[in-house]
Amino acid sequence: MKPHVLHVLAGGSERAERALLDLALGMDPDQFRASVVLPTKVSRLCEQLHQSGIATHLLPIRGTSFSVAQVGALVRLIKGLKVDLIHSHQFGANVYCSLAGMLTGTPVISSFHGSEDARPRNRRTRTALRMINRGSRFMVFASEHLEAHYTRFGVLDPERIAAIYNALGAEGGPRGDEGGARQAMGLSASDFVVGALGSIRAPNRYHILIESAARVCQQHQGVKFVVAGNGRGTPLLAELEALIRRLDLADSFHFVGHRENPAAFIGALDLFVVGSAGKGLSIATLEAMAAGVPVVATGGPDQLISHGVTGLVVDPFNADTLAEAITDLVQSPPLRQTLGEQGREFAQARYSKESMLNGYTTLYQRVLDASLAPST
């Protein structure tokens, strides 16, 4: 009988959702049977999983709190489904599943896709990491920086740490605006479009991008800035929109909300800017690179960007240096082409879906073989 792998998600991270979907749908169905636990009915995930015949179970596990009742519900589900391997995604799910794995005797692989829900270096975080270390057979990190972020607590066994990079969403996606993404955002073909993709959260530092835009637009009136991401109705979005009005950017800077097709949004850009303080692997940055869109990074995915080779890296807290980098690329088509081409080559060579699936297939089999081996 094929081993039954249960994927568990306890948060709304886009990169964790994408990785889970790639694994559940991409793993060889002749080798593994997959089921998924989601905290809520995430429509995009549920629909794709349902269409692929993968069973989905809703369990309101939250990464920001702990509930003994939810641990009990997870234990009952694991026993009822006769799960052979638990694969948890993100910090909160890793804590729950490590405990449930110990209570049921089920091996656990804990994956860390992003540092958004990481806690500061205090006793509570260290206790949670000890639980993960004790209850997981392996702890997998999606980037070197993310591994360093968690291992600096000094409680994770280095012999049980693995690095498997998240895959590109659409490998080598084409540039261009075939889907009318520019028109949908009120932009013209002649505009030079600078874009960012990510939820409206403080770590994304969009106020720096807005201040940079004011400097750029003083010199280049044909440059437009667009940010795609959830955040409608939040106090932070209201503050950012007030800053846009104060800097007289109402015609040049737009928050366009969630995009159902991020690849189409990225393909409509002339330049991609990423400013997240998170140290996890940036899927959006990878997709921009794979599409040949030149990238300016103000923090976060510096493992992806080699300054002057695969993109530009600037001070994350300095609007002037960001404006200078954007201006350099606006004024130099050859530089944009060079950075775009070299970024594409790097992304396609290192972050393929096949590489991620092979890495996890090998790890799954290693854990399963060890769990079946007789104890000595």
C-alpha positions in Angstrom: 0.0 0.0 0.0 1.3 3.5 -0.9 2.4 5.6 2.1 -0.1 8.2 3.1 1.4 11.7 3.5 -0.6 14.3 5.4 0.3 18.0 4.6 -0.7 20.4 7.3 -0.9 24.2 7.0 -1.6 26.6 9.8 -1.2 30.0 8.2 -1.8 32.1 5.2 1.7 32.4 3.8 1.7 32.5 0.0 5.0 30.7 -0.3 3.9 27.9 2.1 0.6 27.5 0.2 2.4 27.3 -3.1 4.9 24.8 -1.9 2.2 22.6 -0.4 0.3 22.7 -3.6 3.3 21.8 -5.7 4.1 18.8 -3.4 0.5 17.5 -3.1 -0.1 17.7 -6.9 3.4 17.0 -8.1 4.5 14.0 -6.1 4.3 10.7 -8.0 0.8 9.3 -7.2 2.2 5.8 -7.6 4.6 6.4 -4.7 2.6 8.5 -2.3 -1.0 9.2 -1.4 -1.6 12.8 -0.3 -4.2 14.5 2.0 -4.2 18.1 3.2 -5.2 19.9 6.3 -6.0 23.6 6.0 -6.9 26.1 8.7 -9.8 27.6 6.7 -11.4 27.0 3.3 -8.8 28.7 1.2 -10.7 28.8 -2.1 -7.7 28.7 -4.4 -6.1 25.7 -2.7 -9.4 23.8 -2.1 -10.5 24.1 -5.7 -7.2 22.9 -7.1 -6.9 20.1 -4.6 -10.4 19.0 -5.2 -10.0 18.9 -8.9 -7.0 16.7 -8.5 -8.8 14.3 -6.2 -6.8 15.1 -3.1 -8.8 14.9 0.1 -8.9 18.2 2.1 -9.7 18.5 5.8 -10.4 21.8 7.6 -8.9 22.2 11.1 -8.7 25.8 12.6 -5.0 25.5 13.6 -3.5 28.9 14.1 0.2 29.7 14.1 -0.3 32.7 16.4 -1.8 30.8 19.3 -1.9 27.3 20.8 -4.9 25.1 21.5 -4.8 21.8 23.3 -8.2 21.0 21.8 -6.8 21.4 18.3 -3.9 19.1 19.1 -6.5 16.5 20.1 -8.4 17.0 16.9 -5.3 16.6 14.8 -4.3 13.5 16.7 -7.7 12.0 16.0 -7.5 12.9 12.3 -4.1 11.3 12.0 -5.2 8.1 13.6 -8.5 8.0 11.6 -6.7 8.6 8.2 -3.9 6.1 9.1 -1.3 8.6 8.2 2.3 7.3 7.5 4.1 10.6 7.3 3.1 14.1 8.4 4.6 17.1 6.5 3.9 20.4 8.2 4.3 23.8 6.6 5.3 27.0 8.6 6.2 27.6 12.2 2.8 27.1 13.8 1.9 23.9 12.0 5.4 22.6 12.8 4.7 23.0 16.5 1.3 21.3 16.4 2.4 18.4 14.1 5.6 17.7 16.1 3.5 17.3 19.3 0.8 15.2 17.4 3.6 13.1 15.8 5.0 12.2 19.2 1.5 11.4 20.5 0.7 9.1 17.6 4.1 7.7 16.8 3.9 9.2 13.3 7.1 10.6 11.7 7.1 14.4 11.0 8.9 16.6 8.5 8.7 20.2 9.4 9.2 22.8 6.6 10.0 26.5 7.2 9.0 28.5 4.2 9.1 32.0 5.6 10.0 34.0 8.8 6.8 36.1 9.0 5.5 34.2 12.0 8.9 33.7 13.7 9.0 34.9 17.3 11.8 36.9 18.8 14.6 35.2 20.7 12.8 34.5 24.0 11.9 31.6 26.2 8.6 31.0 24.4 10.1 30.7 20.9 12.9 28.5 22.2 10.4 26.2 23.9 8.5 25.9 20.6 11.6 25.1 18.7 12.6 22.5 21.2 9.2 20.9 20.6 9.8 20.9 16.8 13.3 19.5 17.2 12.1 16.7 19.5 9.0 15.8 17.4 10.4 16.1 13.8 12.6 13.6 12.0 13.8 16.4 9.7 13.5 20.2 9.6 13.6 21.6 6.1 14.5 25.2 5.3 13.6 27.0 2.0 16.7 29.2 2.0 20.1 29.6 3.7 19.0 32.9 5.4 15.9 31.2 6.8 18.0 28.3 8.2 20.3 30.8 9.8 17.3 32.7 11.3 16.0 29.6 13.1 19.3 27.8 13.9 20.7 30.8 15.8 18.4 29.9 18.7 20.8 27.0 19.3 18.2 24.2 19.9 17.9 22.5 16.5 19.9 19.3 15.8 22.1 20.2 12.8 22.2 16.5 11.7 18.5 16.7 11.0 18.4 19.9 9.1 17.9 19.9 5.3 17.8 22.7 2.7 15.2 22.2 -0.1 14.4 25.3 -2.1 10.9 26.2 -3.1 10.1 25.9 -6.7 9.2 28.6 -9.3 5.5 28.9 -9.9 5.8 29.2 -13.6 9.2 28.3 -14.8 10.5 30.6 -17.4 7.2 32.4 -17.8 7.0 34.7 -20.8 7.4 38.5 -20.6 4.7 40.7 -22.1 1.1 41.7 -21.4 -0.9 39.2 -23.4 -3.5 38.9 -20.7 -4.2 42.7 -20.7 -2.8 43.1 -17.2 -1.7 46.7 -17.9 -5.1 47.7 -19.3 -6.8 46.2 -16.2 -4.7 48.4 -14.0 -5.4 51.6 -16.1 -1.8 51.6 -17.6 -0.8 52.1 -21.1 1.8 50.2 -23.3 4.0 53.3 -23.3 4.3 53.6 -19.4 7.4 52.4 -17.7 5.9 50.2 -14.9 7.6 49.6 -11.6 5.9 47.0 -9.6 5.9 45.2 -6.2 3.9 42.1 -5.1 3.1 41.4 -1.5 0.5 41.9 1.2 0.2 45.4 2.7 2.3 44.8 5.8 4.9 46.9 7.7 7.8 44.5 6.9 7.3 45.2 3.2 8.2 48.9 3.8 6.0 50.3 1.1 6.5 53.8 2.5 10.1 53.7 1.3 8.9 52.7 -2.2 6.4 55.6 -2.2 9.1 58.1 -1.1 11.4 56.8 -3.8 8.6 57.1 -6.4 8.3 60.8 -5.6 12.0 61.3 -6.4 11.8 59.2 -9.6 8.7 60.9 -10.9 10.2 64.3 -10.6 12.6 63.3 -13.4 10.6 60.8 -15.4 6.8 61.5 -15.7 6.2 58.4 -17.7 7.1 56.1 -14.8 4.2 54.4 -13.0 4.3 52.4 -9.7 1.9 49.6 -8.9 1.7 47.3 -5.8 -0.4 44.1 -5.9 -1.4 42.5 -2.6 -4.1 42.0 0.0 -4.7 44.9 2.5 -8.0 46.5 1.6 -9.5 48.4 4.5 -6.4 48.2 6.7 -5.1 51.2 8.7 -1.7 50.7 7.1 -3.1 51.0 3.6 -5.0 54.2 4.6 -1.7 55.6 5.9 0.2 54.7 2.7 -2.6 56.2 0.5 -2.4 59.4 2.5 1.3 59.5 1.9 0.7 59.1 -1.8 -1.7 62.1 -1.8 0.7 64.2 0.3 3.5 63.6 -2.2 1.3 64.4 -5.2 1.6 60.8 -6.6 -2.1 60.1 -7.1 -1.6 59.6 -10.8 1.6 57.7 -10.5 1.4 55.3 -7.6 -1.4 52.7 -7.2 -2.3 49.9 -4.9 -4.2 47.5 -7.1 -5.2 44.8 -4.6 -5.0 41.1 -4.9 -4.2 39.6 -8.3 -5.6 36.2 -9.2 -2.8 35.7 -11.7 0.5 37.0 -10.2 2.5 35.8 -13.2 0.4 38.1 -15.5 1.0 41.0 -13.2 4.7 40.4 -13.1 4.8 40.0 -16.9 3.3 43.5 -17.3 6.2 45.1 -15.4 9.4 46.7 -16.7 11.0 46.5 -13.2 10.3 44.6 -10.1 11.1 45.9 -6.6 11.1 43.7 -3.5 11.5 45.2 0.0 10.4 42.6 2.4 12.4 42.2 5.6 11.6 38.5 5.7 14.5 36.1 5.0 12.5 33.4 3.4 12.7 32.6 -0.2 10.7 35.2 -2.2 8.6 33.3 -4.8 7.5 36.6 -6.4 11.2 37.6 -6.9 12.0 34.2 -8.4 9.1 34.6 -10.8 10.2 38.0 -11.8 13.7 36.8 -12.5 12.4 33.7 -14.4 10.3 36.0 -16.6 13.4 38.2 -17.3 12.1 41.2 -15.4 15.0 43.1 -13.8 14.9 43.2 -10.0 15.9 45.8 -7.4 16.0 44.3 -3.9 15.9 46.4 -0.7 16.2 43.4 1.6 15.0 39.9 2.1 16.1 37.7 -0.9 19.7 38.8 -1.0 20.7 35.2 -1.6 19.0 35.5 -4.9 20.4 38.8 -6.0 24.1 39.3 -6.8 24.5 43.0 -7.1 25.1 44.1 -10.7 24.8 40.5 -12.0 21.3 39.1 -11.3 19.8 42.4 -10.1 20.6 45.4 -7.9 20.7 45.5 -4.1 20.3 48.8 -2.2 19.9 50.0 1.4 16.5 48.8 2.7 15.9 52.0 4.6 17.1 54.6 2.2 14.6 56.0 -0.3 17.3 58.0 -2.1 19.4 54.9 -3.0 16.3 53.0 -4.1 15.3 56.0 -6.3 18.8 56.1 -7.8 18.7 52.4 -8.6 15.3 52.7 -10.3 16.4 55.7 -12.2 19.5 53.9 -13.4 17.3 51.2 -14.9 14.8 53.5 -16.4 17.6 55.3 -18.2 19.5 52.2 -19.3 17.7 49.6 -21.5 21.0 47.7 -21.9 21.4 47.3 -18.2 17.8 46.2 -17.8 18.3 43.6 -20.5 21.5 42.3 -19.0 20.1 42.0 -15.5 16.9 40.4 -16.8 18.7 37.8 -18.8 21.2 36.9 -16.1 18.4 36.7 -13.5 16.4 34.4 -15.7 19.3 32.0 -16.2 20.0 31.9 -12.5 16.4 31.3 -11.4 15.8 28.6 -14.0 19.0 26.7 -13.2 18.6 26.6 -9.4 14.9 26.7 -8.5 13.1 24.2 -10.7 10.0 22.3 -9.5 11.7 19.1 -10.5 14.5 19.8 -8.1 12.2 20.5 -5.2 10.1 17.4 -5.9 13.2 15.2 -6.1 14.5 16.6 -2.9 11.3 15.9 -0.9 10.8 12.5 -2.6 14.2 11.4 -1.4 13.6 12.8 2.1 10.2 11.2 2.4 11.6 7.8 1.5 14.5 8.2 3.9 12.1 9.0 6.8 9.6 6.2 5.9 12.4 3.6 5.5 13.8 4.6 8.9 10.3 4.4 10.5 9.9 0.8 9.2 13.3 -0.3 10.3 13.3 -2.6 13.4 14.5 -0.9 16.5 17.7 -2.1 18.1 
